[in-house]
Amino acid sequence: MEMITIPAGEVTLSDRRTQRSWTVAVASFRLAPVPVTQEVYGSGPSRLPAVDVSWPDAIRFCNTLSEREGLTPAYDLDSLSWDTSADGYRLPSEAEWEYACRAGTTGPRHGPLDEIAWYRENSAESRHDVGGKTPNAWGLYDMLGNVWEWCWDVYDAEVYGEYRVLRGGGWFDEQWSCRASVRRRSHPTFRVDDVGFRLARTL
């Protein structure tokens, strides 16, 4: 599995609903250059992003792939806990995701939207093969648009319980949703045709 090493740094996250912002230190980690495809996920032979994947589906797949490659699984599926020392595949944290999406930039996007993302105005209302748009400075494709991506984090436990974070915007979204800072929440069992995921690994 091809992975890109992301350098250490920090990122400031923000939540429009609460008007809150917070800065997070990010250790160096590895991230897949594209979302998980149907071919990798086992749901078809294509390079289309795998979709209709719930959050539990995604973390189970991470563990299965880790075991297949002789790596230590990152997740305890009974307690839904993450062993941060494990070298196996996992979902990125929300901070890791935004930090990697920005790739050193500070604006809402790392380039002109039509050049970097599939979204409502250019997608013909369908997903597209991964890697077809311009990558960011760290060689990551489709961080914005095409499919929303599950992150590890709980969105806001006090208000939304076990709802998890989604990032990146999808093929059916307007341009305002396809920004590095946009946060979306969903129940972990949610499955829909514009939600997928991307693999990460701890160094």
Contacts in CASP RR format, 6 or more apart in sequence:
PFRMAT RR
TARGET T0000
AUTHOR 0000-0000-0000
METHOD contacts of the structure
MODEL  1
MEMITIPAGEVTLSDRRTQRSWTVAVASFRLAPVPVTQEVYGSGPSRLPA
VDVSWPDAIRFCNTLSEREGLTPAYDLDSLSWDTSADGYRLPSEAEWEYA
CRAGTTGPRHGPLDEIAWYRENSAESRHDVGGKTPNAWGLYDMLGNVWEW
CWDVYDAEVYGEYRVLRGGGWFDEQWSCRASVRRRSHPTFRVDDVGFRLA
RTL
1 32 0 8 1.000
1 40 0 8 1.000
1 65 0 8 1.000
1 69 0 8 1.000
1 89 0 8 1.000
1 199 0 8 1.000
2 32 0 8 1.000
2 33 0 8 1.000
3 30 0 8 1.000
3 31 0 8 1.000
3 32 0 8 1.000
3 33 0 8 1.000
3 199 0 8 1.000
3 201 0 8 1.000
4 30 0 8 1.000
4 31 0 8 1.000
4 32 0 8 1.000
4 33 0 8 1.000
4 138 0 8 1.000
4 139 0 8 1.000
4 140 0 8 1.000
5 28 0 8 1.000
5 29 0 8 1.000
5 30 0 8 1.000
5 203 0 8 1.000
6 26 0 8 1.000
6 28 0 8 1.000
6 29 0 8 1.000
6 30 0 8 1.000
6 31 0 8 1.000
6 96 0 8 1.000
6 99 0 8 1.000
6 100 0 8 1.000
6 138 0 8 1.000
7 28 0 8 1.000
8 25 0 8 1.000
8 26 0 8 1.000
8 27 0 8 1.000
8 28 0 8 1.000
9 25 0 8 1.000
9 26 0 8 1.000
9 99 0 8 1.000
10 23 0 8 1.000
10 24 0 8 1.000
10 25 0 8 1.000
10 26 0 8 1.000
10 99 0 8 1.000
11 23 0 8 1.000
11 24 0 8 1.000
11 26 0 8 1.000
11 95 0 8 1.000
11 98 0 8 1.000
11 99 0 8 1.000
11 102 0 8 1.000
12 21 0 8 1.000
12 22 0 8 1.000
12 23 0 8 1.000
12 24 0 8 1.000
13 21 0 8 1.000
13 22 0 8 1.000
13 23 0 8 1.000
13 24 0 8 1.000
13 94 0 8 1.000
13 95 0 8 1.000
13 98 0 8 1.000
13 181 0 8 1.000
13 183 0 8 1.000
14 20 0 8 1.000
14 21 0 8 1.000
14 22 0 8 1.000
14 181 0 8 1.000
15 21 0 8 1.000
15 156 0 8 1.000
15 183 0 8 1.000
16 183 0 8 1.000
18 156 0 8 1.000
24 95 0 8 1.000
24 99 0 8 1.000
26 95 0 8 1.000
26 96 0 8 1.000
26 99 0 8 1.000
27 203 0 8 1.000
28 203 0 8 1.000
29 92 0 8 1.000
29 96 0 8 1.000
29 200 0 8 1.000
29 201 0 8 1.000
29 202 0 8 1.000
29 203 0 8 1.000
30 200 0 8 1.000
30 201 0 8 1.000
30 202 0 8 1.000
30 203 0 8 1.000
31 92 0 8 1.000
31 96 0 8 1.000
31 100 0 8 1.000
31 140 0 8 1.000
31 198 0 8 1.000
31 199 0 8 1.000
31 200 0 8 1.000
31 201 0 8 1.000
32 198 0 8 1.000
32 199 0 8 1.000
32 200 0 8 1.000
33 131 0 8 1.000
33 135 0 8 1.000
33 139 0 8 1.000
33 140 0 8 1.000
33 141 0 8 1.000
34 49 0 8 1.000
34 130 0 8 1.000
34 131 0 8 1.000
34 140 0 8 1.000
34 141 0 8 1.000
34 142 0 8 1.000
34 198 0 8 1.000
35 49 0 8 1.000
35 50 0 8 1.000
35 130 0 8 1.000
35 142 0 8 1.000
35 146 0 8 1.000
35 147 0 8 1.000
35 149 0 8 1.000
35 196 0 8 1.000
35 197 0 8 1.000
35 198 0 8 1.000
36 49 0 8 1.000
36 50 0 8 1.000
36 53 0 8 1.000
36 61 0 8 1.000
36 196 0 8 1.000
36 197 0 8 1.000
36 198 0 8 1.000
36 199 0 8 1.000
37 46 0 8 1.000
37 47 0 8 1.000
37 48 0 8 1.000
37 49 0 8 1.000
37 50 0 8 1.000
37 130 0 8 1.000
38 44 0 8 1.000
38 45 0 8 1.000
38 46 0 8 1.000
38 47 0 8 1.000
38 48 0 8 1.000
38 49 0 8 1.000
38 50 0 8 1.000
39 45 0 8 1.000
39 46 0 8 1.000
39 47 0 8 1.000
40 50 0 8 1.000
41 50 0 8 1.000
41 53 0 8 1.000
41 61 0 8 1.000
42 50 0 8 1.000
43 50 0 8 1.000
46 129 0 8 1.000
47 129 0 8 1.000
47 130 0 8 1.000
47 131 0 8 1.000
48 127 0 8 1.000
48 128 0 8 1.000
48 129 0 8 1.000
48 130 0 8 1.000
49 127 0 8 1.000
49 130 0 8 1.000
49 142 0 8 1.000
49 146 0 8 1.000
49 147 0 8 1.000
49 196 0 8 1.000
50 196 0 8 1.000
50 197 0 8 1.000
51 127 0 8 1.000
51 147 0 8 1.000
51 192 0 8 1.000
51 193 0 8 1.000
51 194 0 8 1.000
51 195 0 8 1.000
51 196 0 8 1.000
52 191 0 8 1.000
52 192 0 8 1.000
52 193 0 8 1.000
52 195 0 8 1.000
53 61 0 8 1.000
53 150 0 8 1.000
53 191 0 8 1.000
53 195 0 8 1.000
53 196 0 8 1.000
53 197 0 8 1.000
54 188 0 8 1.000
54 189 0 8 1.000
54 190 0 8 1.000
54 191 0 8 1.000
55 150 0 8 1.000
55 164 0 8 1.000
55 186 0 8 1.000
55 188 0 8 1.000
55 189 0 8 1.000
55 190 0 8 1.000
56 77 0 8 1.000
56 188 0 8 1.000
56 189 0 8 1.000
57 191 0 8 1.000
58 91 0 8 1.000
58 150 0 8 1.000
58 196 0 8 1.000
58 197 0 8 1.000
59 74 0 8 1.000
59 75 0 8 1.000
59 77 0 8 1.000
59 80 0 8 1.000
59 90 0 8 1.000
59 91 0 8 1.000
60 77 0 8 1.000
61 197 0 8 1.000
62 73 0 8 1.000
62 74 0 8 1.000
62 75 0 8 1.000
62 88 0 8 1.000
62 89 0 8 1.000
62 90 0 8 1.000
62 91 0 8 1.000
62 199 0 8 1.000
63 73 0 8 1.000
63 74 0 8 1.000
63 75 0 8 1.000
63 77 0 8 1.000
63 89 0 8 1.000
65 89 0 8 1.000
65 199 0 8 1.000
66 72 0 8 1.000
66 73 0 8 1.000
66 74 0 8 1.000
66 86 0 8 1.000
66 88 0 8 1.000
66 89 0 8 1.000
67 73 0 8 1.000
69 88 0 8 1.000
71 86 0 8 1.000
71 87 0 8 1.000
71 88 0 8 1.000
71 89 0 8 1.000
71 201 0 8 1.000
72 83 0 8 1.000
72 86 0 8 1.000
72 87 0 8 1.000
72 88 0 8 1.000
73 83 0 8 1.000
73 86 0 8 1.000
73 88 0 8 1.000
74 82 0 8 1.000
74 83 0 8 1.000
74 84 0 8 1.000
74 86 0 8 1.000
74 88 0 8 1.000
74 89 0 8 1.000
74 90 0 8 1.000
74 202 0 8 1.000
75 81 0 8 1.000
75 82 0 8 1.000
75 83 0 8 1.000
75 90 0 8 1.000
76 83 0 8 1.000
82 90 0 8 1.000
82 152 0 8 1.000
84 202 0 8 1.000
85 202 0 8 1.000
86 202 0 8 1.000
87 201 0 8 1.000
87 202 0 8 1.000
88 201 0 8 1.000
88 202 0 8 1.000
89 199 0 8 1.000
89 200 0 8 1.000
89 201 0 8 1.000
90 152 0 8 1.000
90 199 0 8 1.000
90 200 0 8 1.000
90 201 0 8 1.000
90 202 0 8 1.000
91 150 0 8 1.000
91 151 0 8 1.000
91 152 0 8 1.000
91 197 0 8 1.000
91 198 0 8 1.000
91 199 0 8 1.000
91 200 0 8 1.000
92 100 0 8 1.000
92 149 0 8 1.000
92 151 0 8 1.000
92 152 0 8 1.000
92 198 0 8 1.000
92 200 0 8 1.000
93 151 0 8 1.000
93 152 0 8 1.000
93 153 0 8 1.000
94 151 0 8 1.000
94 152 0 8 1.000
94 153 0 8 1.000
94 165 0 8 1.000
94 167 0 8 1.000
94 183 0 8 1.000
96 151 0 8 1.000
96 200 0 8 1.000
97 149 0 8 1.000
97 151 0 8 1.000
97 167 0 8 1.000
97 168 0 8 1.000
97 198 0 8 1.000
98 167 0 8 1.000
98 180 0 8 1.000
98 181 0 8 1.000
100 138 0 8 1.000
100 140 0 8 1.000
100 143 0 8 1.000
101 110 0 8 1.000
101 136 0 8 1.000
101 140 0 8 1.000
101 143 0 8 1.000
101 144 0 8 1.000
101 167 0 8 1.000
101 168 0 8 1.000
101 180 0 8 1.000
102 110 0 8 1.000
102 136 0 8 1.000
102 180 0 8 1.000
103 110 0 8 1.000
103 136 0 8 1.000
103 137 0 8 1.000
103 138 0 8 1.000
103 139 0 8 1.000
103 140 0 8 1.000
104 110 0 8 1.000
104 137 0 8 1.000
105 111 0 8 1.000
105 136 0 8 1.000
105 137 0 8 1.000
105 180 0 8 1.000
107 180 0 8 1.000
108 179 0 8 1.000
108 180 0 8 1.000
108 181 0 8 1.000
109 116 0 8 1.000
109 117 0 8 1.000
109 144 0 8 1.000
109 178 0 8 1.000
109 179 0 8 1.000
109 180 0 8 1.000
110 116 0 8 1.000
110 136 0 8 1.000
110 137 0 8 1.000
110 143 0 8 1.000
110 144 0 8 1.000
110 180 0 8 1.000
111 134 0 8 1.000
111 136 0 8 1.000
113 119 0 8 1.000
113 144 0 8 1.000
113 175 0 8 1.000
113 178 0 8 1.000
114 121 0 8 1.000
114 122 0 8 1.000
115 133 0 8 1.000
115 134 0 8 1.000
116 133 0 8 1.000
116 134 0 8 1.000
116 135 0 8 1.000
116 136 0 8 1.000
116 143 0 8 1.000
116 144 0 8 1.000
117 133 0 8 1.000
117 142 0 8 1.000
117 144 0 8 1.000
117 145 0 8 1.000
117 146 0 8 1.000
117 169 0 8 1.000
117 170 0 8 1.000
117 178 0 8 1.000
118 127 0 8 1.000
118 128 0 8 1.000
118 133 0 8 1.000
118 142 0 8 1.000
118 145 0 8 1.000
118 146 0 8 1.000
118 170 0 8 1.000
118 171 0 8 1.000
119 144 0 8 1.000
119 145 0 8 1.000
119 169 0 8 1.000
119 170 0 8 1.000
119 171 0 8 1.000
119 173 0 8 1.000
119 174 0 8 1.000
119 175 0 8 1.000
119 177 0 8 1.000
119 178 0 8 1.000
120 171 0 8 1.000
120 172 0 8 1.000
120 173 0 8 1.000
120 174 0 8 1.000
120 175 0 8 1.000
121 174 0 8 1.000
121 175 0 8 1.000
123 146 0 8 1.000
123 171 0 8 1.000
123 172 0 8 1.000
125 171 0 8 1.000
125 172 0 8 1.000
126 171 0 8 1.000
127 146 0 8 1.000
127 147 0 8 1.000
127 171 0 8 1.000
127 193 0 8 1.000
127 194 0 8 1.000
128 146 0 8 1.000
128 171 0 8 1.000
130 141 0 8 1.000
130 142 0 8 1.000
130 146 0 8 1.000
131 141 0 8 1.000
131 142 0 8 1.000
132 141 0 8 1.000
132 142 0 8 1.000
133 141 0 8 1.000
133 142 0 8 1.000
135 141 0 8 1.000
136 143 0 8 1.000
143 168 0 8 1.000
143 180 0 8 1.000
144 168 0 8 1.000
144 169 0 8 1.000
144 178 0 8 1.000
144 179 0 8 1.000
144 180 0 8 1.000
145 168 0 8 1.000
145 169 0 8 1.000
145 170 0 8 1.000
145 171 0 8 1.000
145 173 0 8 1.000
145 178 0 8 1.000
146 170 0 8 1.000
146 171 0 8 1.000
147 169 0 8 1.000
147 170 0 8 1.000
147 171 0 8 1.000
147 194 0 8 1.000
147 195 0 8 1.000
147 196 0 8 1.000
148 166 0 8 1.000
148 167 0 8 1.000
148 168 0 8 1.000
148 169 0 8 1.000
148 170 0 8 1.000
148 184 0 8 1.000
148 194 0 8 1.000
148 195 0 8 1.000
148 196 0 8 1.000
149 166 0 8 1.000
149 167 0 8 1.000
149 168 0 8 1.000
149 195 0 8 1.000
149 196 0 8 1.000
149 197 0 8 1.000
149 198 0 8 1.000
150 164 0 8 1.000
150 165 0 8 1.000
150 166 0 8 1.000
150 195 0 8 1.000
150 196 0 8 1.000
150 197 0 8 1.000
151 164 0 8 1.000
151 165 0 8 1.000
151 166 0 8 1.000
151 167 0 8 1.000
152 164 0 8 1.000
152 165 0 8 1.000
153 164 0 8 1.000
153 165 0 8 1.000
154 160 0 8 1.000
154 161 0 8 1.000
154 162 0 8 1.000
154 163 0 8 1.000
154 164 0 8 1.000
154 165 0 8 1.000
155 161 0 8 1.000
155 163 0 8 1.000
155 164 0 8 1.000
155 165 0 8 1.000
155 183 0 8 1.000
155 185 0 8 1.000
156 163 0 8 1.000
156 185 0 8 1.000
160 185 0 8 1.000
162 187 0 8 1.000
162 188 0 8 1.000
163 185 0 8 1.000
163 186 0 8 1.000
163 187 0 8 1.000
163 188 0 8 1.000
164 185 0 8 1.000
164 186 0 8 1.000
164 187 0 8 1.000
164 188 0 8 1.000
165 183 0 8 1.000
165 184 0 8 1.000
165 185 0 8 1.000
166 183 0 8 1.000
166 184 0 8 1.000
166 185 0 8 1.000
166 186 0 8 1.000
166 195 0 8 1.000
167 182 0 8 1.000
167 183 0 8 1.000
167 184 0 8 1.000
168 177 0 8 1.000
168 178 0 8 1.000
168 179 0 8 1.000
168 180 0 8 1.000
168 182 0 8 1.000
169 177 0 8 1.000
169 178 0 8 1.000
169 182 0 8 1.000
169 184 0 8 1.000
169 194 0 8 1.000
170 177 0 8 1.000
170 178 0 8 1.000
170 194 0 8 1.000
171 194 0 8 1.000
172 194 0 8 1.000
173 194 0 8 1.000
176 182 0 8 1.000
177 184 0 8 1.000
186 195 0 8 1.000
END
